[in-house]
Amino acid sequence: MIRMTGMIAGAMLAFSGIAWAAEPIEGNWKTASGETAAIGKCGSAFCVTLKTGKHAGKQIGKMSGTGGNYSGEITDPEADKTYSGSGAVSGNSLKMKGCVMSVFCKSQTWTRL
């Protein structure tokens, strides 16, 4: 009986870990321009902050979503302009897209570090 209870408790602990797993977008990413961006939880969203390069320390995005698909805003730090944006995670790639009026869009792919 003790062995069975221990197995059940272990299984429950393992499944509870799944619920606490980080979202696929969280982590450090190499941007298309070669800088490192960190994406982490901030309130109910995920903030994108540059860690290296000329604009290190600057928050350049805030997105919401789950399971690999996210949307929100992304800022071009060089032009200091903010666009509606989206991100889609597939394995170790993050396809970022920024649009003006949902018509003029640019995209780039980041790689997980």
DSSP file (Angstrom, degrees, kcal/mol; ACC not computed):
  #  RESIDUE AA STRUCTURE BP1 BP2  ACC     N-H-->O    O-->H-N    N-H-->O    O-->H-N    TCO  KAPPA ALPHA  PHI   PSI    X-CA   Y-CA   Z-CA
    1    1 A M     >        0   0    0      0, 0.0     4,-2.3     0, 0.0     5,-0.2   0.000 360.0 360.0 360.0 -42.4    0.0    0.0    0.0
    2    2 A I  H  >  +     0   0    0      1,-0.2     4,-2.3     2,-0.2     5,-0.2   0.905 360.0  51.7 -64.0 -40.6    2.8    2.4    0.8
    3    3 A R  H  > S+     0   0    0      1,-0.2     4,-2.0     2,-0.2    -1,-0.2   0.915 110.8  47.4 -62.1 -44.1    4.5    1.7   -2.5
    4    4 A M  H  > S+     0   0    0      2,-0.2     4,-2.3     1,-0.2    -2,-0.2   0.902 111.3  50.8 -64.7 -42.3    1.3    2.3   -4.4
    5    5 A T  H  X S+     0   0    0     -4,-2.3     4,-2.6     1,-0.2    -1,-0.2   0.900 110.1  50.5 -62.8 -41.2    0.7    5.6   -2.6
    6    6 A G  H  X S+     0   0    0     -4,-2.3     4,-2.3     2,-0.2    -1,-0.2   0.883 110.0  49.9 -63.6 -39.4    4.3    6.7   -3.3
    7    7 A M  H  X S+     0   0    0     -4,-2.0     4,-2.4     2,-0.2    -2,-0.2   0.904 111.8  47.6 -66.5 -41.3    3.8    5.9   -7.0
    8    8 A I  H  X S+     0   0    0     -4,-2.3     4,-2.6     2,-0.2    -2,-0.2   0.925 112.4  49.2 -65.2 -44.2    0.6    7.9   -7.2
    9    9 A A  H  X S+     0   0    0     -4,-2.6     4,-2.2     1,-0.2    -2,-0.2   0.904 111.7  49.6 -62.0 -40.8    2.2   10.8   -5.3
   10   10 A G  H  X S+     0   0    0     -4,-2.3     4,-2.3     2,-0.2    -2,-0.2   0.907 111.2  48.7 -64.4 -42.5    5.1   10.7   -7.7
   11   11 A A  H  X S+     0   0    0     -4,-2.4     4,-2.4     2,-0.2    -2,-0.2   0.905 111.1  50.1 -64.1 -41.7    2.8   10.7  -10.8
   12   12 A M  H  X S+     0   0    0     -4,-2.6     4,-2.2     1,-0.2    -2,-0.2   0.896 110.4  50.4 -64.2 -39.5    0.8   13.6   -9.4
   13   13 A L  H  X S+     0   0    0     -4,-2.2     4,-1.4     2,-0.2    -2,-0.2   0.907 110.2  50.2 -64.4 -42.2    4.0   15.6   -8.8
   14   14 A A  H  X S+     0   0    0     -4,-2.3     4,-0.9     1,-0.2    -2,-0.2   0.920 112.4  46.2 -63.4 -44.4    5.2   14.9  -12.4
   15   15 A F  H  X S+     0   0    0     -4,-2.4     4,-1.2     1,-0.2     3,-0.4   0.849 108.3  56.0 -68.3 -34.2    1.9   16.0  -13.9
   16   16 A S  H  X S+     0   0    0     -4,-2.2     4,-0.9     1,-0.2    -1,-0.2   0.824 101.0  59.8 -67.6 -28.8    1.8   19.1  -11.7
   17   17 A G  H  < S+     0   0    0     -4,-1.4     4,-0.4     1,-0.2     3,-0.2   0.833  98.7  57.9 -65.3 -32.5    5.2   20.0  -13.1
   18   18 A I  H >< S+     0   0    0     -4,-0.9     3,-1.2    -3,-0.4    -1,-0.2   0.908 102.9  52.8 -63.6 -41.8    3.7   20.1  -16.6
   19   19 A A  H 3< S+     0   0    0     -4,-1.2    -1,-0.2     1,-0.3    -2,-0.2   0.777 110.9  47.8 -65.1 -25.7    1.2   22.7  -15.6
   20   20 A W  T 3< S+     0   0    0     -4,-0.9    -1,-0.3    -3,-0.2    -2,-0.2   0.400  83.9 124.9 -96.2   2.2    4.0   24.9  -14.2
   21   21 A A    <   -     0   0    0     -3,-1.2    -3,-0.1    -4,-0.4    -4,-0.0  -0.272  67.8-102.6 -63.5 148.2    6.2   24.6  -17.3
   22   22 A A        -     0   0    0      1,-0.1    -1,-0.1     2,-0.1    -2,-0.0  -0.287  38.9 -98.8 -67.8 154.2    7.3   27.8  -19.0
   23   23 A E    >   -     0   0    0      1,-0.1     3,-1.3    42,-0.0    -1,-0.1  -0.403  34.7-112.1 -68.0 152.1    5.6   29.0  -22.1
   24   24 A P  T 3  S+     0   0    0      0, 0.0    -1,-0.1     0, 0.0    66,-0.1   0.770 114.5  59.3 -59.2 -26.0    7.6   28.2  -25.3
   25   25 A I  T 3  S+     0   0    0     64,-0.1    14,-0.1    62,-0.1     2,-0.1   0.716  82.6 101.3 -78.2 -19.6    8.3   31.9  -26.0
   26   26 A E    <   +     0   0    0     -3,-1.3     2,-0.3    12,-0.1    14,-0.2  -0.409  61.5  51.9 -70.3 138.8   10.2   32.4  -22.7
   27   27 A G  E    S-A   39   0A   0     12,-2.6    12,-3.1    -2,-0.1     2,-0.4  -0.877  90.8 -43.2 138.0-167.2   14.0   32.4  -22.8
   28   28 A N  E     -A   38   0A   0     -2,-0.3    85,-2.7    10,-0.2     2,-0.4  -0.848  51.5-171.2-104.0 136.6   16.9   34.0  -24.6
   29   29 A W  E     -AB  37 112A   0      8,-3.0     8,-2.9    -2,-0.4     2,-0.6  -0.962  24.1-131.0-130.5 142.5   16.8   34.5  -28.3
   30   30 A K  E     -AB  36 111A   0     81,-3.4    81,-1.9    -2,-0.4     6,-0.2  -0.845  33.8-141.2 -90.1 120.7   19.3   35.6  -31.0
   31   31 A T    >   -     0   0    0      4,-3.0     3,-1.6    -2,-0.6    79,-0.1  -0.216  25.5-101.1 -77.2 170.8   17.7   38.3  -33.1
   32   32 A A  T 3  S+     0   0    0      1,-0.3    -1,-0.1     2,-0.1    78,-0.0   0.783 124.9  52.7 -62.3 -27.2   18.1   38.7  -36.8
   33   33 A S  T 3  S-     0   0    0      2,-0.1    -1,-0.3     1,-0.0    -2,-0.0   0.421 123.0-105.0 -90.7   1.9   20.6   41.5  -36.2
   34   34 A G  S <  S+     0   0    0     -3,-1.6    -2,-0.1     1,-0.3    19,-0.1   0.362  78.3 126.1  96.7  -4.7   22.6   39.3  -33.8
   35   35 A E        -     0   0    0     17,-0.1    -4,-3.0    -5,-0.1     2,-0.5  -0.333  61.3-113.9 -79.2 168.1   21.7   40.8  -30.5
   36   36 A T  E     -A   30   0A   0     -6,-0.2    15,-3.5    -2,-0.1    16,-1.1  -0.909  29.2-169.5-103.7 130.3   20.3   38.7  -27.6
   37   37 A A  E     -AC  29  50A   0     -8,-2.9    -8,-3.0    -2,-0.5     2,-0.5  -0.963   9.7-149.2-117.5 136.0   16.7   39.4  -26.5
   38   38 A A  E     -AC  28  49A   0     11,-3.1    11,-2.7    -2,-0.4     2,-0.5  -0.894   8.3-163.8-104.1 132.8   15.3   37.9  -23.3
   39   39 A I  E     +AC  27  48A   0    -12,-3.1   -12,-2.6    -2,-0.5     2,-0.3  -0.974  23.8 151.5-118.1 123.6   11.6   37.1  -23.2
   40   40 A G  E     - C   0  47A   0      7,-1.9     7,-2.8    -2,-0.5     2,-0.1  -0.956  48.6 -75.9-148.3 164.2   10.0   36.6  -19.8
   41   41 A K  E     + C   0  46A   0     -2,-0.3     2,-0.3     5,-0.2     5,-0.3  -0.348  41.7 172.9 -61.6 134.9    6.8   36.9  -17.9
   42   42 A C  E >   - C   0  45A   0      3,-2.6     3,-1.6     1,-0.1     2,-0.3  -0.805  64.9 -49.0-145.6 102.5    5.7   40.4  -16.9
   43   43 A G  T 3  S-     0   0    0     -2,-0.3    -1,-0.1     1,-0.2     4,-0.0  -0.565 120.3 -24.3  68.3-130.1    2.3   40.6  -15.4
   44   44 A S  T 3  S+     0   0    0     -2,-0.3    -1,-0.2    -3,-0.1     2,-0.2   0.318 133.2  56.3 -95.9   8.5   -0.2   38.7  -17.6
   45   45 A A  E <  S-C   42   0A   0     -3,-1.6    -3,-2.6    19,-0.1     2,-0.4  -0.528  84.6-105.2-123.4-170.9    2.0   39.2  -20.7
   46   46 A F  E     -CD  41  63A   0     17,-2.9    17,-2.7    -5,-0.3     2,-0.3  -0.994  29.5-148.4-123.6 125.3    5.6   38.4  -21.9
   47   47 A C  E     -CD  40  62A   0     -7,-2.8    -7,-1.9    -2,-0.4     2,-0.6  -0.740   2.4-147.2 -96.9 142.3    8.1   41.3  -22.2
   48   48 A V  E     +CD  39  61A   0     13,-2.6    12,-2.9    -2,-0.3    13,-1.1  -0.943  23.0 177.5-108.5 118.0   10.8   41.3  -24.8
   49   49 A T  E     -CD  38  59A   0    -11,-2.7   -11,-3.1    -2,-0.6     2,-0.2  -0.982  28.5-125.6-127.2 130.0   14.0   43.1  -23.6
   50   50 A L  E     -C   37   0A   0      8,-2.5     7,-3.5    -2,-0.4   -13,-0.3  -0.541  22.8-177.7 -71.8 135.6   17.3   43.5  -25.4
   51   51 A K        +     0   0    0    -15,-3.5     2,-0.3    -2,-0.2   -14,-0.2   0.621  64.9  30.0-106.8 -21.0   20.2   42.2  -23.4
   52   52 A T  S    S+     0   0    0    -16,-1.1     3,-0.3     3,-0.1   -17,-0.1  -0.850  89.8  40.4-133.4 169.1   23.1   43.0  -25.8
   53   53 A G  S >  S-     0   0    0     -2,-0.3     3,-1.7     1,-0.2   -19,-0.0  -0.263 102.6 -38.8  89.9-175.0   23.9   45.7  -28.4
   54   54 A K  T 3  S+     0   0    0      1,-0.3    -1,-0.2    -2,-0.1     0, 0.0   0.773 138.4  42.1 -57.9 -32.6   23.4   49.4  -28.7
   55   55 A H  T >  S+     0   0    0     -3,-0.3     3,-2.2     3,-0.1    -5,-0.3   0.014  79.7 158.7-108.3  26.5   19.9   49.3  -27.1
   56   56 A A  T <   +     0   0    0     -3,-1.7    -5,-0.2     1,-0.3     3,-0.1  -0.222  66.7  25.0 -53.4 135.3   20.7   46.8  -24.3
   57   57 A G  T 3  S+     0   0    0     -7,-3.5     2,-0.4     1,-0.3    -1,-0.3   0.250  91.4 126.0  93.2 -11.5   18.2   47.1  -21.4
   58   58 A K    <   -     0   0    0     -3,-2.2    -8,-2.5    -8,-0.1     2,-0.5  -0.662  60.2-132.0 -85.2 130.9   15.4   48.5  -23.6
   59   59 A Q  E     +D   49   0A   0     -2,-0.4   -10,-0.3   -10,-0.2     3,-0.1  -0.710  28.7 175.2 -78.2 124.1   12.0   46.7  -23.6
   60   60 A I  E     +     0   0A   0    -12,-2.9    15,-3.7    -2,-0.5     2,-0.3   0.319  55.2  16.4-115.5   6.3   11.1   46.3  -27.3
   61   61 A G  E     -DE  48  74A   0    -13,-1.1   -13,-2.6    13,-0.3     2,-0.3  -0.980  44.2-161.0-171.6 159.5    7.9   44.3  -27.0
   62   62 A K  E     +DE  47  73A   0     11,-2.1    11,-2.3    -2,-0.3     2,-0.3  -0.927  25.1 172.3-148.8 121.7    5.0   43.0  -25.0
   63   63 A M  E     -DE  46  72A   0    -17,-2.7   -17,-2.9    -2,-0.3     2,-0.3  -0.927  17.9-155.9-134.2 154.3    2.9   40.0  -26.1
   64   64 A S  E     + E   0  71A   0      7,-2.8     7,-2.5    -2,-0.3     2,-0.3  -0.918  40.6  90.1-124.4 153.9    0.2   37.7  -24.8
   65   65 A G  E     - E   0  70A   0     -2,-0.3     2,-0.3     5,-0.2     5,-0.2  -0.879  47.4-123.8 150.4-179.1   -0.7   34.2  -25.8
   66   66 A T  E >  S+ E   0  69A   0      3,-0.9     3,-1.5    -2,-0.3    -2,-0.0  -0.969  73.0  31.0-150.8 162.4   -0.1   30.5  -25.1
   67   67 A G  T 3  S-     0   0    0     -2,-0.3     3,-0.1     1,-0.3    -1,-0.0   0.623 128.0 -47.0  66.0  16.3    1.1   27.4  -26.8
   68   68 A G  T 3  S+     0   0    0      1,-0.2    21,-2.7    20,-0.1     2,-0.5   0.268 116.4  93.8 112.4 -13.3    3.4   29.0  -29.4
   69   69 A N  E <   +EF  66  88A   0     -3,-1.5    -3,-0.9    19,-0.2     2,-0.3  -0.965  46.5 167.5-120.8 126.8    1.2   31.8  -30.8
   70   70 A Y  E     -EF  65  87A   0     17,-2.7    17,-2.2    -2,-0.5     2,-0.3  -0.933  11.7-172.8-136.2 153.2    1.5   35.3  -29.3
   71   71 A S  E     +EF  64  86A   0     -7,-2.5    -7,-2.8    -2,-0.3     2,-0.3  -0.984  32.1  92.8-145.6 156.8    0.4   38.8  -30.3
   72   72 A G  E    S-EF  63  85A   0     13,-2.4    13,-3.0    -2,-0.3     2,-0.4  -0.880  71.1 -30.7 165.0-129.5    0.9   42.3  -29.0
   73   73 A E  E     -EF  62  84A   0    -11,-2.3   -11,-2.1    -2,-0.3     2,-0.4  -0.944  40.2-170.4-127.8 147.5    3.3   45.1  -29.8
   74   74 A I  E     -EF  61  83A   0      9,-2.4     9,-3.0    -2,-0.4     2,-0.4  -0.999  11.7-148.5-136.7 139.2    6.9   45.2  -31.0
   75   75 A T  E     - F   0  82A   0    -15,-3.7     7,-0.2    -2,-0.4     3,-0.1  -0.896  13.4-137.5-111.8 134.4    9.2   48.2  -31.2
   76   76 A D  E  >> - F   0  81A   0      5,-2.8     4,-2.1    -2,-0.4     5,-1.1  -0.810  20.1-158.7 -82.1 108.4   12.0   48.8  -33.7
   77   77 A P  T  45S+     0   0    0      0, 0.0    -1,-0.2     0, 0.0     5,-0.0   0.805  86.1  54.9 -65.8 -28.0   14.6   50.2  -31.3
   78   78 A E  T  45S+     0   0    0      1,-0.2    -2,-0.0    -3,-0.1    -3,-0.0   0.930 121.5  27.9 -69.8 -45.0   16.6   52.0  -34.1
   79   79 A A  T  45S-     0   0    0      2,-0.1    -1,-0.2    -3,-0.1     3,-0.1   0.594  99.5-135.2 -89.6 -13.3   13.6   53.9  -35.4
   80   80 A D  T  <5 +     0   0    0     -4,-2.1     2,-0.4     1,-0.2    -2,-0.0   0.884  57.4 138.8  55.4  42.9   11.8   54.0  -32.0
   81   81 A K  E   < -F   76   0A   0     -5,-1.1    -5,-2.8     2,-0.0     2,-0.4  -0.947  44.6-143.3-118.4 139.5    8.5   53.1  -33.6
   82   82 A T  E     -F   75   0A   0     -2,-0.4     2,-0.3    -7,-0.2    -7,-0.2  -0.842  19.6-178.0-106.7 138.3    6.0   50.6  -32.2
   83   83 A Y  E     -F   74   0A   0     -9,-3.0    -9,-2.4    -2,-0.4     2,-0.3  -0.865  37.9 -94.8-127.9 158.5    4.0   48.2  -34.4
   84   84 A S  E     -FG  73  99A   0     15,-1.5    15,-3.0    -2,-0.3     2,-0.3  -0.595  59.1-175.7 -69.2 140.4    1.3   45.6  -33.9
   85   85 A G  E     -FG  72  98A   0    -13,-3.0   -13,-2.4    -2,-0.3     2,-0.3  -0.872  25.0-165.6-140.2 168.4    3.2   42.4  -33.7
   86   86 A S  E     -FG  71  97A   0     11,-2.2    11,-2.5    -2,-0.3     2,-0.4  -0.979   5.7-157.7-149.7 159.6    3.0   38.7  -33.4
   87   87 A G  E     -FG  70  96A   0    -17,-2.2   -17,-2.7    -2,-0.3     2,-0.4  -0.999   1.8-167.7-141.4 139.8    5.3   35.8  -32.6
   88   88 A A  E     -FG  69  95A   0      7,-1.6     7,-2.5    -2,-0.4     2,-0.4  -0.983  12.1-150.8-131.5 121.1    5.0   32.1  -33.5
   89   89 A V  E     + G   0  94A   0    -21,-2.7     2,-0.3    -2,-0.4     5,-0.2  -0.761  18.6 171.2 -93.8 132.8    7.3   29.5  -31.9
   90   90 A S  E >   - G   0  93A   0      3,-2.7     3,-1.6    -2,-0.4     2,-0.3  -0.861  65.6 -56.2-140.2 103.1    8.3   26.4  -33.7
   91   91 A G  T 3  S-     0   0    0     -2,-0.3    -1,-0.0     1,-0.2     0, 0.0  -0.500 122.3 -15.1  64.5-122.2   11.0   24.3  -32.0
   92   92 A N  T 3  S+     0   0    0     -2,-0.3    20,-2.7    -3,-0.1     2,-0.4   0.113 121.3  90.8-100.3  20.2   14.0   26.6  -31.5
   93   93 A S  E <   -GH  90 111A   0     -3,-1.6    -3,-2.7    18,-0.2     2,-0.5  -0.925  53.2-166.1-118.1 143.1   12.7   29.3  -34.0
   94   94 A L  E     -GH  89 110A   0     16,-2.4    16,-3.1    -2,-0.4     2,-0.8  -0.964  10.0-154.5-127.5 112.1   10.6   32.3  -33.2
   95   95 A K  E     -GH  88 109A   0     -7,-2.5    -7,-1.6    -2,-0.5     2,-0.4  -0.792  15.3-165.1 -90.3 111.9    9.1   34.1  -36.2
   96   96 A M  E     -GH  87 108A   0     12,-2.9    12,-2.4    -2,-0.8     2,-0.4  -0.777   6.2-173.9 -98.3 140.3    8.5   37.7  -35.2
   97   97 A K  E     -GH  86 107A   0    -11,-2.5   -11,-2.2    -2,-0.4     2,-0.4  -0.999   7.7-170.9-138.3 133.0    6.2   39.9  -37.4
   98   98 A G  E     -GH  85 106A   0      8,-2.7     8,-2.4    -2,-0.4     2,-0.3  -0.983  11.6-172.2-124.5 136.8    5.5   43.6  -37.1
   99   99 A C  E     -GH  84 105A   0    -15,-3.0   -15,-1.5    -2,-0.4     2,-0.5  -0.950  22.4-146.8-133.2 147.7    2.8   45.4  -39.1
  100  100 A V  E >> S- H   0 104A   0      4,-2.3     3,-2.0    -2,-0.3     4,-1.9  -0.969  94.2 -15.5-107.5 122.4    1.5   48.9  -39.8
  101  101 A M  T 34 S-     0   0    0     -2,-0.5    -1,-0.1     1,-0.3     4,-0.1   0.767 112.5 -80.7  54.3  28.8   -2.2   49.0  -40.3
  102  102 A S  T 34 S+     0   0    0      2,-0.2    -1,-0.3     1,-0.1     3,-0.1   0.635 126.4  78.7  56.0  16.1   -2.1   45.2  -40.7
  103  103 A V  T <4 S+     0   0    0     -3,-2.0     2,-0.9     1,-0.3    -2,-0.2   0.748  80.4  53.5-115.9 -51.8   -1.0   45.7  -44.3
  104  104 A F  E  < S+ H   0 100A   0     -4,-1.9    -4,-2.3     2,-0.0     2,-0.3  -0.795  75.0 170.1 -94.4 107.0    2.7   46.6  -44.4
  105  105 A C  E     - H   0  99A   0     -2,-0.9     2,-0.4    -6,-0.2    -6,-0.2  -0.882  22.9-169.1-123.1 148.6    4.5   43.9  -42.5
  106  106 A K  E     - H   0  98A   0     -8,-2.4    -8,-2.7    -2,-0.3     2,-0.3  -0.980  12.6-170.3-128.2 145.1    8.0   42.8  -41.9
  107  107 A S  E     + H   0  97A   0     -2,-0.4     2,-0.3   -10,-0.2   -10,-0.2  -0.947   8.4 178.5-134.4 157.8    9.1   39.5  -40.4
  108  108 A Q  E     - H   0  96A   0    -12,-2.4   -12,-2.9    -2,-0.3     2,-0.5  -0.979  24.7-124.6-151.6 156.3   12.3   38.0  -39.1
  109  109 A T  E     - H   0  95A   0     -2,-0.3     2,-0.3   -14,-0.2   -14,-0.2  -0.913  20.3-161.9-110.5 128.8   13.2   34.7  -37.5
  110  110 A W  E     - H   0  94A   0    -16,-3.1   -16,-2.4    -2,-0.5     2,-0.4  -0.735  11.8-136.8-103.3 155.8   15.0   34.5  -34.1
  111  111 A T  E     -BH  30  93A   0    -81,-1.9   -81,-3.4    -2,-0.3   -18,-0.2  -0.943  19.8-115.2-118.1 134.9   16.9   31.5  -32.8
  112  112 A R  E      B   29   0A   0    -20,-2.7   -83,-0.2    -2,-0.4   -20,-0.1  -0.428 360.0 360.0 -66.3 135.7   16.7   30.1  -29.3
  113  113 A L              0   0    0    -85,-2.7   -84,-0.1    -2,-0.1    -1,-0.1   0.408 360.0 360.0 -93.7 360.0   20.0   30.3  -27.4
